[in-house]
Amino acid sequence: MKAKKLILVLVVVFLGFWMFTDPSGLAEAAKSGAGQAWELTTELFRALINFFGALR
């Protein structure tokens, strides 16, 4: 349990450091990450629709 908390603290510290040193870089990374997550989600739903459509 302590390892999880330590990892969480390290991630928060890293993101905080990144935000203060390069806020535009962090914003761009978040923007591209969100775009990729949306793309993966739409691909997943298309695959599910195709799968269930093929079951008919």
Sequence and secondary structure as in RCSB ss.txt:
>XXXX:A:sequence
MKAKKLILVLVVVFLGFWMFTDPSGLAEAAKSGAGQAWELTTELFRALINFFGALR
>XXXX:A:secstr
 HHHHHHHHHHHHHHHHHHHH HHHHHHHHHHHHHHHHHHHHHHHHHHHHHHHHT 
